[in-house]
Amino acid sequence: MGNADVVIGVVGIDHRHIYGMLSGMLDAGARCKKWWTEGEPQTLQGFEKRFDTVPRAADRRELFEDPEINLILIAAPPHQRADLAIEAMEHGKDVMLDKPGCISFAELERIKAVVERTGQIWSVDFSERFEVPASIKALELVRGGEIGEVVQTLAVGPHRLNRATRPDWFFDSALYGGILGDIGTHQIDQFLTFTGSQDAEIVAASVGNFANPNDENFQDFGEILLRSDIARGYARLDWYTPDALPNWGDGRLMILGTEGYIELRKYVDIEGRPGTDHLFIVNNKRSDYIDCSGIPLTYFKDLATDVRERTETALTFSHAYTVTRLALEAQQFAERNASGK
């Protein structure tokens, strides 16, 4: 059996991450049979242009009840993702979701119960790791002992607001999960992965809205301080990317080890080398730059294998669950602090 045996249905295309999610699976050899979304989100034109040979279903139940479809991709608004994923798994489908996979503790526990009962795959595409070749190379170097034992990660996740392209739910934390519950999942995923930590504690967290005062329920800044039994981590998130930057954000990750360090300039090297996926490594033997743009991605191919063989090579449920729980805890911590409770 090959990856063509993985047949995809897409439910919800409201976030542009669906482009990378579906493209990644198609590049891995899977086949998309149908897609459905509610209404006409702003992503619709781009989706139809990229995937013009895939028909649109009139009702999402067509996808859930199609016996040939075995993987559902979900990029609906965040507050709808848990229910859609549960519905898909109840119909015997594996699911891959845009982050966040859910936005409340109650949803997460419902998901856990369904996964345990059905044995279906619940996977979240943490794209700042899975879709970044420099991250793949960095993990190889870390696991190869190039910088000794990792003791800290320092992550910055700036994003461009692009207000004109954002739907109403994007500005309501009750619908998207808050800045830490949403894009904070990326940084928590990276902390656990690069430090080799199984779990962590939220030492401190804060959120704020400093540049968008007319959007009362929006958060444009957030930060998290993490601690595990073997490492520490700090992450800063914001929606302040200025217009002059040639892409959506100058995302960086610094990995500190006992014998060296690595810095990733994922999407841009300001006034430096062109392109994306720049990696710098310094240890006791070398100080090097590595162009990682040609490093192959592995998540999508591994997920296709997992769907076929019922394995957990792309992402374990335990890891996805822990990342999501910690992001929810960080969001809760920050909001309690802000309210004085």
C-alpha positions as CSV (number, residue, x, y, z in Angstrom):
1,M,0.0,0.0,0.0
2,G,1.2,3.5,-0.8
3,N,0.3,7.0,0.4
4,A,-2.3,7.1,-2.4
5,D,-4.4,5.0,-0.1
6,V,-4.7,8.1,2.1
7,V,-7.8,9.8,0.9
8,I,-8.5,13.3,2.2
9,G,-11.6,15.3,2.9
10,V,-11.3,19.0,3.9
11,V,-13.7,20.5,6.3
12,G,-13.4,24.2,6.8
13,I,-10.9,26.4,4.9
14,D,-11.3,29.6,7.1
15,H,-7.6,29.9,7.9
16,R,-4.9,30.1,5.2
17,H,-2.9,27.4,6.9
18,I,-5.2,25.0,5.0
19,Y,-3.1,25.7,1.9
20,G,0.1,24.3,3.5
21,M,-1.8,21.4,5.2
22,L,-3.4,20.1,2.0
23,S,-0.4,20.8,-0.2
24,G,1.8,18.9,2.3
25,M,-0.4,15.9,2.2
26,L,-0.7,15.9,-1.6
27,D,3.1,16.2,-1.9
28,A,3.3,13.2,0.3
29,G,1.2,11.2,-2.2
30,A,-2.2,11.4,-0.6
31,R,-5.4,12.2,-2.7
32,C,-8.0,14.8,-1.9
33,K,-11.5,13.7,-2.9
34,K,-13.8,16.5,-1.7
35,W,-13.9,19.6,0.4
36,W,-16.5,21.6,2.3
37,T,-16.7,24.9,4.0
38,E,-19.4,27.0,5.4
39,G,-20.2,30.1,3.4
40,E,-17.6,32.0,1.5
41,P,-14.6,32.7,3.7
42,Q,-11.9,35.1,2.4
43,T,-9.7,32.1,1.8
44,L,-12.1,30.7,-0.8
45,Q,-10.7,32.2,-3.9
46,G,-7.1,31.2,-3.1
47,F,-8.2,27.7,-2.2
48,E,-10.2,27.2,-5.4
49,K,-7.3,28.5,-7.4
50,R,-4.7,26.1,-5.8
51,F,-6.9,23.0,-5.7
52,D,-9.2,23.6,-8.7
53,T,-9.6,19.9,-9.5
54,V,-11.1,19.0,-6.2
55,P,-14.9,19.2,-6.0
56,R,-16.8,21.0,-3.3
57,A,-19.4,19.0,-1.3
58,A,-22.8,20.5,-0.6
59,D,-22.8,19.1,3.0
60,R,-19.9,18.1,5.3
61,R,-21.7,14.9,6.1
62,E,-20.8,13.7,2.5
63,L,-17.2,13.7,3.7
64,F,-17.8,12.0,7.1
65,E,-20.0,9.3,5.6
66,D,-17.8,8.6,2.6
67,P,-16.1,5.2,3.3
68,E,-13.2,6.0,1.1
69,I,-12.1,9.1,2.9
70,N,-9.9,8.2,5.9
71,L,-8.3,11.6,6.8
72,I,-10.1,14.9,7.5
73,L,-8.2,18.2,7.4
74,I,-9.8,20.9,9.5
75,A,-9.1,24.6,9.3
76,A,-12.5,25.9,10.4
77,P,-12.7,28.8,12.9
78,P,-11.0,27.7,16.1
79,H,-14.1,27.6,18.2
80,Q,-15.6,25.0,15.8
81,R,-12.6,22.7,15.5
82,A,-13.2,20.4,18.5
83,D,-16.7,19.5,17.5
84,L,-15.8,18.9,13.9
85,A,-12.8,16.7,14.9
86,I,-15.0,14.7,17.3
87,E,-17.6,14.3,14.6
88,A,-15.0,13.1,12.2
89,M,-13.4,10.6,14.6
90,E,-16.9,9.3,15.6
91,H,-17.3,8.4,11.8
92,G,-14.0,6.5,11.8
93,K,-11.8,9.3,10.3
94,D,-8.4,10.4,11.4
95,V,-8.0,14.2,11.6
96,M,-5.3,16.8,11.1
97,L,-6.1,20.3,12.4
98,D,-4.8,23.7,12.0
99,K,-3.6,25.1,15.4
100,P,-5.1,25.5,17.9
101,G,-6.7,22.1,17.9
102,C,-9.2,23.4,20.5
103,I,-9.7,26.4,22.7
104,S,-11.0,25.1,26.1
105,F,-10.0,22.5,28.7
106,A,-13.5,20.9,28.3
107,E,-13.0,20.5,24.6
108,L,-9.6,18.9,25.1
109,E,-10.9,16.4,27.5
110,R,-13.7,15.4,25.2
111,I,-11.2,15.0,22.4
112,K,-9.0,12.8,24.6
113,A,-12.0,10.6,25.5
114,V,-12.9,10.1,21.8
115,V,-9.3,9.3,20.8
116,E,-9.0,6.7,23.6
117,R,-12.4,5.1,22.7
118,T,-12.0,5.1,18.9
119,G,-8.3,4.8,18.3
120,Q,-8.4,7.6,15.7
121,I,-5.5,10.0,15.1
122,W,-5.9,13.6,16.3
123,S,-3.0,15.5,14.9
124,V,-2.2,19.2,14.9
125,D,-0.1,20.8,12.2
126,F,2.4,22.9,14.3
127,S,3.5,24.6,11.1
128,E,6.3,26.7,12.7
129,R,8.1,23.3,13.2
130,F,6.6,20.9,10.7
131,E,6.6,23.3,7.7
132,V,10.0,24.9,8.4
133,P,13.0,23.0,6.9
134,A,15.4,24.9,9.3
135,S,13.6,23.4,12.3
136,I,14.0,19.9,10.8
137,K,17.8,20.4,10.5
138,A,18.0,22.0,14.0
139,L,16.4,19.0,15.6
140,E,18.8,16.7,13.8
141,L,21.7,18.7,15.1
142,V,20.4,18.8,18.6
143,R,19.7,15.1,18.7
144,G,23.2,14.5,17.3
145,G,24.7,16.2,20.3
146,E,26.1,19.2,18.4
147,I,25.4,21.6,21.3
148,G,25.3,19.3,24.3
149,E,22.3,19.2,26.6
150,V,19.7,21.8,25.7
151,V,18.9,24.0,28.7
152,Q,16.8,26.7,27.2
153,T,14.8,27.8,24.1
154,L,14.1,31.4,23.3
155,A,11.4,31.9,20.7
156,V,9.9,35.0,19.1
157,G,6.8,34.7,17.0
158,P,5.9,38.0,15.4
159,H,3.0,38.1,12.9
160,R,1.5,40.6,10.5
161,L,-2.0,41.6,11.3
162,N,-3.3,42.0,7.8
163,R,-6.5,43.5,9.2
164,A,-8.3,43.7,5.8
165,T,-8.1,39.9,5.4
166,R,-9.2,38.9,8.9
167,P,-12.7,37.6,9.7
168,D,-14.6,38.8,12.7
169,W,-13.8,35.8,14.8
170,F,-10.1,36.6,14.6
171,F,-10.6,39.6,16.9
172,D,-12.5,37.8,19.6
173,S,-10.4,35.8,22.0
174,A,-13.5,33.7,23.0
175,L,-13.6,32.4,19.4
176,Y,-9.9,32.0,18.6
177,G,-8.6,31.1,22.0
178,G,-6.4,34.1,22.8
179,I,-2.9,34.8,21.6
180,L,-1.3,32.2,23.9
181,G,-3.9,29.5,23.4
182,D,-3.6,30.0,19.6
183,I,-0.1,30.8,18.3
184,G,1.5,30.1,21.7
185,T,1.0,26.4,20.8
186,H,3.9,26.7,18.3
187,Q,6.4,27.9,20.9
188,I,5.3,25.4,23.5
189,D,5.7,22.6,20.9
190,Q,9.2,23.8,20.1
191,F,10.2,24.0,23.7
192,L,9.1,20.5,24.5
193,T,10.6,19.1,21.3
194,F,14.0,20.7,21.4
195,T,14.6,20.3,25.1
196,G,13.3,16.7,25.1
197,S,10.8,17.6,27.9
198,Q,7.7,15.5,28.4
199,D,5.8,18.2,30.3
200,A,6.3,21.7,31.7
201,E,5.0,24.2,34.1
202,I,3.8,27.7,33.2
203,V,6.0,29.9,35.5
204,A,4.6,33.2,34.2
205,A,2.4,34.4,31.3
206,S,0.9,37.7,30.2
207,V,-1.2,39.1,27.4
208,G,-2.0,42.6,26.3
209,N,-3.6,44.8,23.6
210,F,-1.4,47.8,23.0
211,A,-1.9,48.7,19.3
212,N,-5.6,47.8,18.7
213,P,-7.7,49.5,21.4
214,N,-10.9,49.4,19.4
215,D,-10.8,45.6,19.4
216,E,-11.6,45.1,23.0
217,N,-11.5,41.3,22.9
218,F,-8.3,41.0,20.9
219,Q,-4.8,40.4,22.2
220,D,-1.9,41.6,20.1
221,F,1.0,40.7,22.6
222,G,1.8,37.7,24.7
223,E,4.6,36.1,26.5
224,I,5.3,32.8,28.3
225,L,7.9,31.6,30.7
226,L,8.2,27.8,30.9
227,R,10.0,25.4,33.2
228,S,10.5,21.6,32.9
229,D,12.5,19.2,35.0
230,I,15.5,19.7,32.6
231,A,15.1,23.0,30.8
232,R,13.7,26.5,30.7
233,G,12.0,28.4,27.9
234,Y,10.7,31.9,27.0
235,A,8.4,32.9,24.1
236,R,7.2,36.2,22.9
237,L,4.3,36.6,20.5
238,D,2.9,39.7,18.8
239,W,0.9,41.0,15.9
240,Y,3.2,44.0,15.2
241,T,5.1,43.0,12.0
242,P,5.7,46.3,10.2
243,D,4.8,46.8,6.6
244,A,8.4,47.1,5.3
245,L,9.2,43.5,6.2
246,P,9.0,41.4,3.1
247,N,7.0,38.6,4.7
248,W,4.5,38.0,7.5
249,G,7.0,37.8,10.4
250,D,10.6,37.5,11.5
251,G,10.2,34.3,13.4
252,R,13.3,33.1,15.3
253,L,14.3,30.4,17.6
254,M,17.4,30.2,19.8
255,I,18.4,26.9,21.3
256,L,21.0,27.1,24.1
257,G,23.0,24.0,24.9
258,T,25.7,23.3,27.4
259,E,28.3,23.1,24.5
260,G,27.0,25.6,22.0
261,Y,23.9,27.2,20.6
262,I,21.7,27.3,17.4
263,E,19.8,30.2,16.0
264,L,17.1,29.8,13.4
265,R,16.0,32.8,11.3
266,K,13.1,31.0,9.8
267,Y,11.4,33.3,7.3
268,V,13.9,36.2,6.7
269,D,17.4,37.2,7.4
270,I,17.0,41.0,7.8
271,E,19.3,42.8,5.3
272,G,21.3,39.5,5.1
273,R,21.1,36.4,3.0
274,P,18.0,36.1,0.7
275,G,15.3,33.5,1.2
276,T,14.2,31.5,4.2
277,D,15.4,28.8,6.6
278,H,18.7,30.2,7.8
279,L,20.5,28.3,10.6
280,F,23.5,29.4,12.6
281,I,25.4,27.0,14.9
282,V,28.3,27.7,17.3
283,N,29.9,25.0,19.3
284,N,33.4,24.1,20.5
285,K,34.5,23.0,17.0
286,R,32.8,25.3,14.6
287,S,30.9,28.5,13.9
288,D,28.8,27.9,10.8
289,Y,25.9,29.0,8.7
290,I,23.7,26.3,7.1
291,D,21.2,27.0,4.3
292,C,18.3,24.7,5.2
293,S,15.9,25.6,2.4
294,G,16.5,22.3,0.6
295,I,15.8,20.1,3.7
296,P,12.8,17.9,3.1
297,L,9.8,18.1,5.4
298,T,8.8,14.9,7.2
299,Y,5.5,15.5,9.0
300,F,3.1,15.0,6.1
301,K,4.8,11.8,4.8
302,D,4.9,10.4,8.3
303,L,1.3,11.2,9.0
304,A,0.3,9.4,5.8
305,T,2.2,6.4,7.0
306,D,0.5,6.6,10.4
307,V,-3.0,6.7,8.8
308,R,-2.1,3.6,6.8
309,E,-0.3,1.6,9.5
310,R,-1.9,2.9,12.7
311,T,1.3,4.2,14.1
312,E,2.4,7.5,15.8
313,T,5.5,8.6,13.9
314,A,4.5,12.1,12.8
315,L,3.2,13.3,16.2
316,T,2.1,11.4,19.3
317,F,-1.3,12.2,20.8
318,S,0.4,12.6,24.1
319,H,2.6,15.4,22.7
320,A,-0.3,17.2,20.9
321,Y,-2.4,16.9,24.1
322,T,0.3,18.3,26.3
323,V,1.1,21.2,24.0
324,T,-2.5,22.1,23.8
325,R,-3.1,21.8,27.6
326,L,0.0,24.0,28.4
327,A,-1.2,26.6,25.9
328,L,-4.6,26.7,27.6
329,E,-2.9,26.9,31.0
330,A,-0.7,29.8,29.8
331,Q,-3.8,31.7,28.5
332,Q,-5.7,31.1,31.7
333,F,-2.7,32.2,33.8
334,A,-2.3,35.4,31.8
335,E,-6.0,36.3,31.9
336,R,-6.2,35.6,35.6
337,N,-3.3,37.9,36.2
338,A,-4.8,40.6,34.0
339,S,-8.1,40.4,35.9
340,G,-6.4,40.5,39.3
341,K,-7.9,37.1,40.3
